[in-house]
Amino acid sequence: MPTADRRVLLIGLDSADADLIERWTAAGHLPTLARLMAEGSWSRLRTTAEVLHVSAWPTIYTGATPGRHGLYHAYQVRAGDQRIHRTDPRWMALPPFWRRLDEAGRRCIVFDAFMDCRLPGFEGVQIGEWGTWTWFGEPFSSPAGLRDALIREVGPYPAPEHSAQVTVPDQVWFRDRLVEAAAAKGRATDWLLRNHPWDMAFVTFGEPHGGGHYLWHTGDPDYPTHRPIAELPHPLLDVYAAVDRAIGDLLARHLDDRTTVLVVSGDGMGPNYSGAHLMPELLHRLDLYHAPGVGDGAAEKVQAAPKRSVAVRLRELIPLPVRQSISRCLPRSVKYRLSLKWMNADIDWSRTKAFPIHNNNEGFVRLNLVGREPRGIVEPGTAQEELLAMLAEELAGLTNPSNGRLAGRVSLIDALFPGSERPHLPDIVISWDETARVLDRVQGRRAGLVCGKCGHETPAYYTGNHRPVAFLLAAGAGVSAGARITNGHILDVPATVLALLGVDPPAHFEGRERTGSLVKRSLTEAV
C-alpha cells in the first residue's frame, strides 16, 4: 500500500501502566486492548520517565531527550531566574512531530495532548485543554472556535481538572466522573474524526492519570490507607475498562484496512512511595538549604528566615481544611500564583548551596550555581563537582529505616541529558524505588534520620504515583500478529509514525523508526 494512502490513529493513554494492562487484559477485563494485542504487536519501551517522569510526553512529541526539548515537570526552574515557575509548554525548544507531518501535507488532528500549546501556522486541527488531566494554559483550538463547537456537540468534559482536586476525593464519585469522562472523550474524538479529514489523528485519554493518583489505595490492600469498599473492588480497573470501551467504539467506526492504530504510554502508575516531600529537610540537614518549614526548632527557623513575608505568616495561621475549601473556589491561575508564592518565599539564598524543585514524584536537586542562578554561591568547577559528588553519595545511600532497603536510584543529569536546554534541568535526581516503601522517613549517612509526614498526607495527597513502565501497542493495517520491538524506546514512537506516513524524520530525532518490527514485509518494502 502506498504510504500516501495510509492513516495512523495514535492513541495516548496518559500514565496508563503496562503492568496493570498486562494483568487486566489477561484476566479478560480489557477486551479491546486484548484483541489488539492478539492481532498486533505489544512491546515494553524504555523511557525518559525512568529519571524525569513528566518528560515522557514532550519526548514523544519531539523525538528528543529532555536536555534538548527542555520540559520535565509541572514546576521548573529557568536558568537566569532564581524562582520556580509553573511550566509553560511554549518553552519546548523543538517542534512536535505533527509540525513535520503538517509541512509534508499530511492532514493532522491533535486532541488534548498533555503539556501542549497552540502551534502557530498549523494547518490541521488542534484542540487543547478540553479533557486533559492537568492544564498548562488556557483552552485553545485551531481553527478558532472549534473547541466551542465540540462543547456544543458533546458537552463539557465531566471530570475535574487537577487543580480542582485539592484532597483525596470520594472514591465512588471520582470513579464515576472518570468513567463518564472516558466515554465523553471517545464521543468527542469520534465527532472530530467524522467531521475533519485526517491522515494522522492523535488523541490522549487522561483518565488513567488522575485515576492512578487518587484511586490507587482503594484497590491496593497493601497500601497504608487502604479501606475496602464492597462495590469498588478496584475503582482504577473500572476507569481502564471505560477507556477500553471508548477505544473499542472508536475502532469500530474508524479502523479500516488502510489505518494503523498505535496505543502508547510513556509512563505508568503504581503506589505512592515517593520521598520527594522529605527532600527540603534532608538538604537542610546537610546545611545546603535554608528556608521556612525546615529545621527542628523555632529559633532555627527564625534564623533561616529573619524577614519572613507577611503572606507566609498569614497562610500558616489558616487551618488546612479552610485553605482547601478556599482553594476549591479560586480560579486555576490564582491557585498557581499562590502556590508559586509559597514555593519561592523567604529562601535564604546567601546560605543556600542546593535547593529542591518541589514536586510529588522524584527528588529534584539543583545547585545554586554562580553564573546560572542570579544569587548563586557555588562556584563552577571544583566546588560544583565536589558538592555533586557528596550529594550523589548521600542520596544513593538513603534507606528506609523501617526495612533497611535503599530508597532509590540516583542520576546525574549532565551525564544523561546534554543539550541546549540542560541549564534549565535539575542537576541531580533520586528516583524512588517502589519496593523500598518510603512513607515518612529516610535515613542518610550524613543527614541522619529525616522524618516528616507520609507522602500521601502532603499536597497533592497522592496515593498512587508515577513509575516508568512504558509501552507501545500496534495493530491494524500491515501490522504482524505477535511482532515485538526489542530494545525499543519512546523516542522511537514519532519516528515510527512519520515512517508509516512516508515522511522523513527531522534531523533532531534521537529515536529510530520501527516499522520493520511492526509491519508485514510487503509494507516494509513500500516504506
C-alpha positions as a printed Julia matrix, in Angstrom:
527×3 Matrix{Float64}:
   0.0     0.0    0.0
   1.48    3.41  -0.92
   2.26    5.48   2.13
   0.14    8.34   0.76
  -2.96    6.15   1.23
  -2.22    5.22   4.85
  -3.59    6.66   8.04
  -2.29    6.46  11.6
  -4.55    6.67  14.65
  -2.28    7.37  17.63
  -3.99    6.93  21.0
  -2.17    8.2   24.06
  -3.1     6.67  27.41
  -1.75    9.2   29.88
   0.14    7.41  32.68
  -1.5     4.1   31.83
   0.52    1.35  33.46
   1.95   -1.52  31.39
   1.9    -3.92  34.36
  -1.78   -3.26  35.0
  -2.71   -3.57  31.33
  -0.94   -6.91  31.0
  -2.64   -8.2   34.16
  -6.12   -6.93  33.3
  -6.08   -7.97  29.64
  -5.03  -11.49  30.68
  -7.93  -11.56  33.14
 -10.43  -10.54  30.43
 -11.2    -7.07  31.79
  -9.91   -5.08  28.78
 -11.24   -6.89  25.69
 -10.37   -4.19  23.15
  -6.73   -3.96  24.18
  -6.56   -7.76  24.47
  -7.81   -8.12  20.88
  -5.29   -5.58  19.62
  -2.51   -7.44  21.43
  -3.59  -10.74  19.84
  -3.9    -9.27  16.35
  -0.88   -6.99  16.51
   2.23   -6.1   18.49
   2.76   -5.37  22.19
   6.13   -4.04  23.32
   7.55   -2.6   26.53
   9.67    0.5   25.91
  12.43    2.32  27.71
  11.5     5.86  28.69
  12.93    9.15  29.91
  10.42    8.74  32.75
  12.99    6.43  34.32
  14.59    9.68  35.54
  12.15   12.53  34.79
   8.58   11.27  34.78
   6.78   14.23  33.26
   9.29   14.44  30.41
   7.71   11.42  28.69
   5.07   13.15  26.56
   7.34   16.01  25.38
   9.91   13.33  24.5
   7.32   11.5   22.4
   6.24   14.75  20.75
   9.74   15.9   19.81
  11.65   12.64  19.39
  14.35   14.13  21.62
  15.51   13.81  25.22
  14.84   16.47  27.91
  18.23   18.15  27.54
  17.15   19.08  24.04
  13.42   19.78  24.42
  13.55   21.24  27.97
  10.3    20.04  29.61
  10.38   17.68  32.57
   7.8    18.62  35.21
   4.79   20.75  36.09
   7.09   23.15  38.01
  10.51   24.06  36.67
  13.39   26.47  37.11
  14.72   28.61  34.29
  18.42   29.41  34.11
  18.95   33.07  34.92
  15.9    33.19  37.17
  16.04   32.05  40.79
  12.34   31.26  41.02
  10.38   28.06  40.47
   7.76   28.54  37.73
   4.66   26.78  36.52
   5.82   25.14  33.3
   4.83   26.82  30.07
   4.63   24.37  27.11
   5.92   27.17  24.88
   9.31   26.57  26.48
   9.59   23.37  24.44
  12.66   24.03  22.34
  11.83   21.64  19.49
   8.67   21.3   17.4
   6.33   18.32  17.86
   6.24   15.65  15.2
   2.89   16.86  13.87
   4.62   20.03  12.66
   6.72   17.85  10.35
   3.64   15.99   9.12
   1.78   19.25   8.56
   4.65   20.66   6.5
   4.66   17.48   4.42
   0.98   17.93   3.59
  -0.38   15.25   5.89
  -3.7    16.19   7.47
  -3.48   16.01  11.26
  -5.84   16.09  14.22
  -4.24   16.63  17.66
  -6.68   16.41  20.56
  -5.86   17.01  24.24
  -2.14   16.32  24.07
  -0.72   16.62  27.61
   1.55   19.65  28.16
   0.78   21.05  24.72
   0.09   24.52  23.33
  -1.23   26.11  20.16
   1.15   25.55  17.25
   1.43   28.74  15.15
   0.72   28.28  11.47
  -0.59   24.76  11.92
  -2.92   23.82   9.05
  -4.53   20.87  10.79
  -6.95   20.52  13.7
  -5.72   21.12  17.23
  -7.73   21.25  20.46
  -6.14   21.68  23.87
  -7.4    21.66  27.44
 -10.83   20.19  26.87
 -10.23   16.96  28.78
  -6.59   16.85  29.84
  -5.76   15.88  33.43
  -3.56   18.92  34.08
  -3.94   22.21  32.23
  -0.79   24.16  31.4
  -2.53   27.11  29.82
  -5.86   28.4   28.68
  -8.04   26.3   26.38
  -7.36   26.71  22.66
  -8.22   25.32  19.28
  -7.22   25.6   15.65
  -9.23   26.6   13.8
 -10.59   29.13  16.28
 -14.0    28.25  17.64
 -13.62   24.5   17.12
 -13.38   23.78  20.84
 -16.61   25.68  21.42
 -18.27   23.68  18.64
 -17.08   20.47  20.27
 -18.61   21.51  23.6
 -21.9    22.3   21.87
 -21.85   18.83  20.34
 -20.75   16.62  23.27
 -20.79   18.96  26.27
 -18.03   19.96  28.69
 -15.57   17.41  29.99
 -17.27   15.78  33.01
 -14.25   15.1   35.27
 -12.32   17.64  37.37
  -9.02   19.08  36.19
  -6.06   18.54  38.51
  -6.07   21.98  40.1
  -9.68   21.43  41.21
  -8.72   18.29  43.12
  -7.23   19.54  46.39
  -7.81   16.43  48.54
  -8.25   12.69  48.05
 -11.74   12.58  46.51
 -14.69   10.4   47.38
 -13.8     7.18  45.62
 -17.22    6.33  44.12
 -17.77    9.9   42.93
 -14.3    10.21  41.36
 -14.5     6.79  39.72
 -17.87    7.68  38.22
 -16.6    11.01  36.9
 -13.61    9.37  35.19
 -15.7     6.57  33.71
 -18.09    9.17  32.31
 -15.13   11.24  31.09
 -13.61    8.32  29.15
 -16.9     7.8   27.32
 -17.11   11.54  26.6
 -13.55   11.58  25.24
 -14.49    8.73  22.92
 -17.58   10.58  21.63
 -15.62   13.8   21.18
 -12.88   12.01  19.25
 -15.43   10.26  17.05
 -17.01   13.63  16.24
 -13.64   15.09  15.25
 -12.68   12.11  13.09
 -16.05   12.11  11.31
 -16.05   15.82  10.58
 -12.42   16.5    9.64
 -10.26   14.66   7.11
  -7.13   13.13   8.61
  -4.04   11.14   7.8
  -2.78   11.22  11.4
  -5.0    11.64  14.43
  -3.56   11.82  17.94
  -5.92   11.72  20.91
  -4.96   11.39  24.58
  -7.14    9.77  27.23
  -6.16   11.44  30.5
  -8.35    9.37  32.81
  -5.67    6.8   33.82
  -3.52    9.69  35.09
  -5.97   11.17  37.59
  -7.32    7.74  38.48
  -3.86    6.4   39.17
  -3.07    9.25  41.55
  -6.29    9.16  43.59
  -7.91    5.73  43.24
  -4.88    3.56  43.86
  -5.3     2.89  47.58
  -8.84    1.52  47.34
  -7.67   -1.27  45.04
  -4.36   -1.99  46.78
  -4.78   -3.95  50.04
  -1.09   -3.41  50.86
  -1.26    0.38  50.8
  -1.36    2.04  54.26
  -4.56    4.0   53.58
  -6.44    1.07  52.02
 -10.08    0.96  53.04
 -12.05   -1.71  51.15
 -15.32   -0.64  49.54
 -17.6    -3.54  48.69
 -18.96   -2.0   45.5
 -15.49   -0.85  44.38
 -13.04   -3.76  44.49
 -10.69   -1.8   42.22
 -12.0     1.58  41.01
  -8.94    2.13  38.82
  -9.81   -1.04  36.9
 -13.23    0.46  36.21
 -11.52    3.53  34.71
  -9.25    1.43  32.49
 -12.27   -0.62  31.39
 -14.12    2.57  30.44
 -11.16    3.71  28.35
 -11.02    0.26  26.75
 -14.71    0.53  25.78
 -14.21    4.01  24.34
 -11.28    2.8   22.22
 -13.35   -0.16  21.05
 -16.15    2.12  19.89
 -13.68    4.35  18.04
 -12.02    1.45  16.28
 -15.37    0.0   15.25
 -16.04    3.24  13.36
 -12.6     4.29  12.15
 -10.19    1.31  11.89
 -10.28    0.32   8.24
  -7.85   -1.64   6.06
  -5.63    1.41   5.49
  -5.35    2.55   9.12
  -2.67    1.58  11.61
  -3.56    2.12  15.27
  -0.83    2.81  17.82
  -1.6     2.93  21.54
   1.19    4.38  23.67
   2.04    5.38  27.22
   5.39    6.86  28.21
   4.92    6.31  31.94
   2.85    4.23  34.36
   1.34    4.47  37.81
   1.76    2.46  40.99
   1.6     3.03  44.76
   2.92    6.32  46.12
   6.17    5.54  47.93
   7.92    8.77  46.96
  10.14   10.59  49.44
  10.22   13.81  47.42
   8.47   15.69  50.24
  11.41   14.86  52.56
  14.0    16.49  50.3
  13.8    20.06  51.74
  14.51   18.81  55.27
  17.24   16.45  54.07
  19.03   19.26  52.23
  18.7    21.46  55.3
  20.29   18.75  57.46
  23.24   18.83  55.07
  23.47   22.61  55.63
  22.66   23.22  51.96
  19.13   24.65  52.05
  17.76   27.36  54.35
  14.09   28.29  54.11
  10.87   28.33  56.14
   9.5    24.95  57.13
  12.84   23.18  57.53
  14.89   22.69  60.67
  13.95   21.27  64.07
  13.35   24.34  66.24
  11.55   27.63  66.04
  14.78   29.51  66.71
  16.45   27.83  63.78
  13.51   28.69  61.53
  13.68   32.32  62.53
  17.42   32.36  61.9
  16.89   30.81  58.48
  14.31   33.43  57.55
  14.68   36.59  59.62
  12.34   38.53  57.31
   9.57   36.05  56.69
   6.91   37.53  54.48
   3.52   38.55  55.78
   1.88   36.23  53.23
   3.7    33.2   54.62
   2.83   34.06  58.21
  -0.83   34.62  57.37
  -1.03   31.35  55.47
   0.3    29.4   58.44
  -2.48   30.86  60.63
  -5.24   29.41  58.41
  -6.16   25.76  59.2
  -5.57   23.31  56.34
  -9.26   22.37  55.81
 -10.12   26.05  55.5
  -7.31   26.6   52.98
  -8.55   23.64  50.94
 -12.12   24.94  50.93
 -10.91   28.35  49.77
  -8.71   26.76  47.12
 -11.67   24.96  45.55
 -13.31   28.31  44.87
 -10.3    30.08  43.36
  -9.62   30.35  39.63
  -6.91   27.98  38.44
  -4.5    30.81  37.56
  -4.83   32.26  41.07
  -4.13   28.87  42.65
  -0.93   28.54  40.67
   0.21   32.06  41.53
  -0.33   31.37  45.22
   1.45   28.01  45.12
   4.44   29.64  43.44
   4.48   32.36  46.07
   4.77   29.74  48.85
   7.43   27.76  46.95
   9.62   30.8   46.41
   9.03   32.68  49.67
  11.8    33.62  52.11
  14.57   31.3   50.93
  17.89   32.48  52.33
  19.9    32.39  49.12
  23.03   33.71  50.86
  23.37   30.35  52.65
  21.62   28.01  50.21
  24.01   25.92  48.11
  21.41   23.47  46.77
  17.63   23.59  46.66
  14.78   21.24  45.82
  12.49   21.76  42.87
   9.26   20.86  44.61
   7.21   18.02  43.19
   5.47   14.81  44.26
   7.46   12.35  42.18
  11.27   12.32  42.02
  13.63   14.17  44.3
  14.97   17.06  42.19
  18.02   18.98  43.43
  19.58   21.99  41.74
  22.79   23.72  42.77
  22.72   27.44  43.47
  25.4    27.92  40.88
  27.28   31.16  40.25
  26.59   32.39  36.72
  23.45   30.32  36.27
  21.4    31.39  39.3
  21.32   35.17  39.84
  22.15   34.72  43.54
  24.38   31.71  43.12
  27.04   30.95  45.73
  28.52   27.66  44.44
  31.43   28.29  42.12
  31.54   26.26  38.87
  34.33   23.73  38.6
  35.87   22.02  41.62
  33.34   23.25  44.21
  30.46   22.27  41.95
  31.86   18.78  41.3
  32.64   18.15  44.96
  29.13   19.17  46.01
  27.53   16.98  43.35
  29.69   14.03  44.39
  28.71   14.46  48.03
  25.03   14.71  47.13
  25.21   11.67  44.87
  26.82    9.63  47.63
  24.27   10.77  50.22
  21.22   10.21  48.03
  22.44    6.85  46.75
  22.92    5.71  50.34
  19.47    6.75  51.61
  17.5     3.91  53.16
  14.06    3.36  54.56
  14.93    2.64  58.21
  11.71    0.66  58.58
  13.02   -2.1   56.32
  16.66   -1.23  55.58
  16.13   -1.04  51.81
  17.88    1.52  49.62
  15.39    4.28  48.9
  16.13    4.92  45.26
  18.45    5.33  42.28
  20.48    8.49  41.67
  21.07   10.14  38.3
  23.42   12.98  37.38
  21.68   14.94  34.66
  24.85   16.15  32.91
  25.69   12.55  32.06
  22.2    11.66  30.79
  20.6    14.63  29.08
  23.05   17.02  27.4
  21.76   19.71  25.08
  20.81   23.34  24.76
  18.08   23.05  27.43
  20.24   21.29  30.01
  20.74   24.55  32.04
  17.02   24.51  32.94
  17.01   20.95  34.32
  17.81   19.77  37.85
  21.4    18.73  38.48
  20.77   15.51  40.36
  17.7    13.31  40.72
  16.73   10.47  43.03
  14.12    8.13  41.55
  12.36    6.35  44.41
  12.28    2.57  44.49
   8.69    1.42  44.94
   9.84   -1.71  46.78
  11.54    0.41  49.47
   8.07    1.65  50.51
   9.24    5.09  51.67
   6.49    6.94  53.52
   7.51    9.35  56.28
  11.24    8.86  56.8
  14.6     8.17  55.25
  17.99    7.56  56.82
  21.07    9.27  55.42
  24.73    8.72  56.24
  25.33   12.42  56.79
  21.82   13.76  57.28
  20.8    11.1   59.77
  17.13   10.27  60.27
  14.87   12.62  58.32
  11.2    12.42  59.31
   8.05   14.11  58.15
   4.53   13.33  57.1
   3.77   10.47  54.73
   3.73   11.37  51.07
   0.0    10.75  50.81
  -0.52   13.27  53.65
   1.16   16.13  51.78
  -0.22   18.11  48.82
  -1.31   16.85  46.32
  -2.26   13.88  48.57
  -1.48   11.18  46.01
  -1.98    7.54  46.97
  -0.72    6.45  43.57
   2.35    7.79  41.82
   4.34    7.51  38.61
   6.53    4.56  37.72
   8.45    4.13  34.45
   6.64    1.3   32.67
   6.03    2.44  29.07
   4.59    0.51  26.15
   3.58    0.61  22.5
   0.66   -1.44  21.17
   0.31   -1.55  17.39
  -2.38   -3.15  15.25
  -4.29   -2.62  12.05
  -3.05   -2.12   8.54
   0.04   -4.22   7.89
   0.98   -4.96  11.5
   2.04   -8.55  12.03
   0.44  -10.53  14.85
   2.97  -11.33  17.54
   5.61   -8.84  16.33
   7.76   -7.3   19.05
  10.05   -4.3   19.26
  13.27   -5.23  21.03
  15.28   -2.61  22.92
  12.7    -0.01  21.99
  12.37    3.46  23.47
   9.6     6.06  23.49
  11.96    8.13  21.3
  11.12    5.64  18.53
   7.39    6.45  18.53
   7.37    9.7   16.5
   9.91    8.32  14.01
   7.66    5.3   13.5
   4.57    7.47  12.96
   6.41    9.5   10.32
   7.74    6.38   8.61
   4.26    4.84   8.4
   3.11    8.01   6.63
   6.14    8.21   4.33
   7.6    11.39   5.82
  11.32   11.75   6.51
  12.28   12.49  10.13
  13.77   15.86  11.14
  17.45   15.98  11.98
  16.85   16.37  15.72
  15.14   12.99  16.18
  17.12   10.74  18.53
  15.0     7.62  18.07
  14.65    5.34  15.07
  11.62    4.18  13.17
  10.44    0.65  13.96
   8.23   -0.21  11.0
  10.49   -3.16  10.26
   9.49   -4.63  13.62
   5.78   -3.95  13.16
   4.8    -4.03   9.52
   4.46   -7.01   7.16
   7.22   -7.44   4.67
   5.33   -6.1    1.65
   4.51   -2.89   3.52
   8.01   -2.59   4.92
   9.37   -2.64   1.4
   6.88    0.06   0.44
   8.28    2.32   3.15
